Every structure is written in structure tokens, then in C-alpha cells.
């Protein structure tokens, strides 16, 4: 039996088509938009543009290699390739967020408190980048705050893939009713291996594998109690979220008005400190 119901599969198919359309529209927007800043244009087209292209292709490959309707446990090669694609995907999601922040910085000429170039550590979206977040409108900040849970998800999967235990698609899961039999077969297999009865060992292992149930889930460290996700749904939702943030950012840029100090303040600052 498929992990997804017929209704869920239909929604996934519709969401995949939606992501494809979103990708084409966003790619065209980034390529046709006239940016004031050359660096903002580079981050939009060569940064964000390349990343969404890779993400859209990764989704296509994942759905081809391990389709959501698959019921049988996948071959090791397909699991490993899918894991590689998912790891690159989550890295690109975080990269998109960074690129979006840099587009804003360059296109609106954001500076640090002393009027100098912003250091890299100050550039980003979310709670960890409060200085830059104050430069956005209230509505944009509210939208980003509403995505706190999603931002934590992105950080967890990206940080694990980059720094801790790599992501992993298990070959199968053992349901509770089969757990004791699975463990018994494992003990039998170990005993057979110790007495050099490799034929028996292989048979016990095959019987163990037959108890497994494939699930399209990715996680990393069970010891850490790390989160897991159903990857077909997650990659689609992640792409849609990046698209929504980008569209809102472009509107934010169009509506941006520099925070110019009133002339009387500039006059006072010039009078007492020699500069505005």
C-alpha cells in the first residue's frame, strides 16, 4: 500500500505542477527585471536564479527516482542518489534566503550604523539578523516572523547536512507489530554469521528485509532526536515559500524609500560634529 492516499497523491501532483509554473514565472521575473545595482542583479540572476533552477531540477529527479506512489523498498543506489539531491536541495534553500537578503542590501544601499558596508554576519533574514530586519516594512517583517517554524526547519536540515550527521533516507521502517520478529531474526542472523553459515545468514537477513515498510522520509540523527520530514511534500513547500518571500521582497524594493534625516538634523550634526 502506498504511503500516500489517492487524494494526497493528487494534491502532490497538483503542487508539483504549481512549483514548475512558479519556477518559470520567477526565473523570467529575475531575468527581465532592471536592477539599479549591479551586485543586486548578480545575486538575483547568478545567485538566486541558479539556485531555484537547481532546486526545480532536483525536485524533478527526486520524483523520477523515488516517485511518491512507490510502495516497494528502493534500491540502495536510488536511496543514495535521492539523499544527495535532498542534501543539495536544503543547502540551496538556505542559499536562496541569503541571496534574497543580499539583493535587498545592494538594491536599497543598506549600510551599518556608521554608514559603512554591512559585514556578512549582519546580512540575512529572520530573528538572527535583527539589524537588517529593521530596514524592512512592518508587513514584510510580519511575514518573516510568521515563518519562524519554517526557518528553524531550514536551519536544522542545512546545518546537519553541512556540519553534523548527514541526511539519510532509510531503506525501510519496522512497524511496532513486527519489531519483536525483526529483532529475533537479527539474533538468528548474527548467530549464523558467527558459525560461518553465510547461506543461513543471508536468508535471515532477507526475512528481516521483508518485514520492512518503505516510507518517503528523510532525517539525520536518531540519537539527537532530530526532526524528520516527508520529503516529497517538503521540497514542494520549501520552493513555494522561497517564491513567496522573493515576490514580497521585489514589492518591498519597489516601495522602498530611503530613511533620509530631516535637514534640520543634518544642519545640527554638521554644526557640532562636522558631518551629518
C-alpha positions, 0 to 999 in steps of 0.5 A: 500500500502506498504511503500516500492516499489517492487524494494526497497523491493528487494534491502532490501532483497538483503542487508539483505542477504549481512549483514548475509554473512558479519556477518559470514565472520567477526565473523570467521575473529575475531575468527581465527585471532592471536592477539599479545595482549591479551586485543586486542583479548578480545575486538575483540572476547568478545567485538566486536564479541558479539556485531555484533552477537547481532546486526545480531540477532536483525536485524533478529527479527526486520524483523520477527516482523515488516517485511518491506512489512507490510502495516497494523498498528502493534500491540502495543506489536510488536511496543514495542518489535521492539523499544527495539531491535532498542534501543539495536541495536544503543547502540551496534553500538556505542559499536562496534566503541569503541571496534574497537578503543580499539583493535587498542590501545592494538594491536599497544601499543598506549600510551599518550604523556608521554608514559603512558596508554591512559585514556578512554576519549582519546580512540575512533574514529572520530573528538572527539578523535583527539589524537588517530586519529593521530596514524592512516594512512592518508587513514584510517583517510580519511575514518573516516572523510568521515563518519562524517554524519554517526557518528553524526547519531550514536551519536544522536540515542545512546545518546537519547536512553541512556540519553534523550527521548527514541526511539519510533516507532509510531503506525501510521502517519496522512497524511496532507489530513486527519489531519483536520478529525483526529483532529475533531474526537479527539474533538468528542472523548474527548467530549464523554469521558467527558459525560461518553459515553465510547461506543461513545468514543471508536468508535471515537477513532477507526475512528481516528485509521483508518485514520492512515498510518503505516510507518517503522520509528523510532525517539525520540523527536518531540519537539527537532526536532530530526532526524528520520530514516527508520529503516529497511534500517538503521540497514542494513547500520549501520552493513555494515559500522561497517564491513567496518571500522573493515576490514580497521582497521585489514589492518591498524594493519597489516601495522602498524609500530611503530613511533620509534625516530631516535637514534640520538634523543634518544642519545640527550634526554638521554644526557640532560634529562636522558631518551629518 
